[in-house]
């Protein structure tokens, strides 16, 4: 996979319902999508992916489906983690009530947020990616 030109879009959608094995597979797919990005961009993006997956895993007993969606266009990556439950998911915790994870989301992506309706929740983040020297258009 090459670094997308500005007019190219790369998309991926994966189910993470199988637990730790699927989370590991998701990280490898993210690495593939980040081909051409600097090691720092890859590292920061994987930290965010790990945080989103960990957040959904806290509610594993209630969650029936976890999906990770990726959309990359040029130097931006939009991540979405959807968690679907049989009943109501707990209310999202505000950034002021958490420690490391939300602090990470506040500092690394250019934007992030949460949306949902009680039984489905989507946490999303948009990352700026820096390309390695020589991979510029």
PEDA-V505229 format. One record per helix or strand. SS is the DSSP state (A for helix, B for strand). FROM is the first residue (numbers start at 1). LEN is the number of residues. Records with the same first field share a line. If there is no record, write none. Layout:
SS->FROM-LEN ; FROM-LEN
This chain:
B->9-7 ; 37-1 ; 63-11 ; 76-10 ; 111-6 ; 120-9 ; 131-1
A->20-14 ; 39-19 ; 95-3 ; 100-8
